[in-house]
Amino acid sequence: MEKTITKDILKSKLYSGEQPATELLYSRYGGMLFSYILQFVPERGEAEDLLVNIFSSLGTRLQEACDSNLSIYCWLQVEARKIILEYTHKQGNGDNGQGKAYYFLLLEEASPEHQWVFRELFLYGRKKEELAVQVDKDPAYIGGLLRECLLIIRKKLG
Amino acid sequence: MKIQEYIASGIIESYALGLASAEEVAQIERLLPFHPQLRDALSDFEFQLELFALEHSGPPPPGVREKILDRLRELPAIRPVHRRGGQDGRKGKDSSPEYIPIEHSSTHIRVHKYWRPAFIAIFILAKILLACAIYYFIENQHAQKDIRQLQEKLIKTGGSTTEPGQ
């Protein structure tokens, strides 16, 4: 694997300013994050705009990335997902074909119910309680399905 | 709490993917400094996620880099720096400074707005004192001149009064 960007590397770049730090992150993670965005927003033009929004807004918050318990890439993914979900909620995007790629490749062998739970929680940012009401089950049941999805993902990645 | 059971609960994955609730995030962030196993499990999963992302990445669209840099250039140059919040094991090891030094090229300084009337008052007072100084200097010059004239007159009159007695 190519050299990952550690917090020390990012901090040293931040001393030179936000632009050099963001350039460094983009050169390393731009392509990775673009593919990540495409699982939420399959339309490439929209995904491109979101990539610009994500890097230009997170570029001013890189000190937070250094202070986070997460690695730089995971922090980027988590913060990017918040921006993407805010955008998709504003657009009122429903099921437009997502859920067939990226992390869902790891869940191909999971049951449709598992895939549905992960899709609703991860791609659409819905709450466990909402899903529980929808299927007339306890939120703990949805939590259990999510846990199983996450363990499948871990197993497949490892 | 048994840490292995906690790790097996899927909390690490949930946290790294941004699916954990606020309470779960607070709990794991509280535990991370005290449990190396938890930190190792998180680092391991983060590494696997990054590897997966790398394998599934494509080239970013052309022109995006320039758009991002243009946006950043439009933003103000100086922003508040976030101070560290709660200290944990990782952060505790970090001895780098809390502040980002900001290079500045401006030759101007900014002062509190209360200084404005003070500067105006000082300026007016300085003008009054200068005018007074000039006025009294001229007055003094005139006085000196008058004294000299009077002295000359006195000498002349003194000389004329002594002549007849000779």
Interface residues (C-beta under 8 A of the other chain):
Chain A: M1 E2 T4 K7 K11 L14 Y15 G17 E18 Q19 T22 E23 Y26 S27 G30 G31 M32 L33 F34 S35 Y36 R44 E48 L51 V52 F55 S56 G59 T60 R61 Q63 E64 D67 N69 L70 S71 Y73 C74 Q77 V78 R81 K82 Y102 L106 L121 F122 L146 R147 L150 L151 I153 R154 L157 G158
Chain B: A8 S9 G10 I12 E13 S14 Y15 A16 L17 G18 L19 I28 E29 L32 L42 S43 D44 F45 E46 F47 Q48 L49 E50 L51 F52 A53 L54 H56 S57 G58 P59 P60 P61 V64 R65 K67 I68 L69 R71 L72 R73 L75 R79 V81 H82 R84 G85 D88 R90 K91 D94 S96 I100 P101 E103
